[in-house]
């Protein structure tokens, strides 16, 4: 029998004032429903809905849900039901869900978890809908890695959500299959939206603004699976020029500020009909893990491994994964609007400085690092349908000796 859980605390609650600064919680009257809500998550049966009213609710430890099916966790709406973990003393995640099936998270704001705001693992059927996940105050490398973080999941839907302030990726899907990420907004994260080692992923009609990198499609070594069949289309990827505040050694620390879309060592990626506007360093970057390892080697040695948390680190021993291919291939780029009114690439990263030196007043629209796997040709790696764009081949295998703007070998008009 379906049951509904409602929480009506005895304290008077205050609705969210849309004009209030997000960092200003000084006049909020917090309510404590921690014990009752955790009990409801433990006792929930198949088909239950857990409803939360409007108000501000504080928590000192992670909320946990394991081995449940067909559960709806629903608030009164974004910025109406607000769950704060700013005073968290136990656990890393705000909400952690594991080994479940057909879970819906909808209609609330979650803030300031010690680690990830929401982590979902080993779950088949997970929906994030109209959820805002953020860190308040100024962005910092001490912020949690991921705002929304499904990993090792199947049938993932993330729609109409907002992610702000993650020190890794705002909306992240890792080692998962059959994923849709649509109609979301990502601001002031290191990576706005990221697909990592995931298969059959569609990322469309999202807005990524003022992140370090707008949308990332990564494939990393040493994980449970490799990713392919990714479609990135009809997104607005604009002004992703935020400073990179990832902790030292994290893989996203290699992303130069001003990167619109970056593809790392992934195969069968289709990038089309996106608006890629005013990203200072590069509209689209296609790179290999060879380059990542080379530019990160010294930083990785110095990084404090105890601070790694849930974020993926640079792996300089990637060659030990015999099944991992560090090179991208079958990357199709077509029908995009790529423009940049910024005269200079970033000065916060070596590649930005290089672009300013080599191509002053003309940062590249598309950058390719030049690594091509043995037995592959240029068009096996990268296929571009526009010849009137600024393309740069870094020639990284030869230490940038023959860096060039020759797009001909990559055109497929």
Secondary structure, DSSP 8 states (H G I E B T S, - for coil): ---EEEE--SS------TTS-TT--TT---B--HHHHHHHHHH--TT-EEEE-SEEEE-SEEEEEES-EEEEEE-S-TTTEEEE-TT--EEEEEEEEES-EEEEEEEEEEE--SS-SEEEES-EEEEEEEEEEE--SS--TTS-SEEEEEES-EEEEEES-EEE--SSEEEEEES-EEEEEES-EEESSSEEEEEES-EEEEEES-EEESSSEEEEEE--TTSS---EEEEEES-EEE---------TTBGGGGS-TTEEEEEES-EEEEEES-EEE--SSEEEEEE-HHHHHHHHHHHHHHS-GGG-TTS-B--TTGGG-TT---S-EEEEEES-EEE---SS--SSSHHHHHHHHHSTT--EEEEE-----TT--HHHHEEE--SSS-EEE--GGGTTTT-B---GGGB--
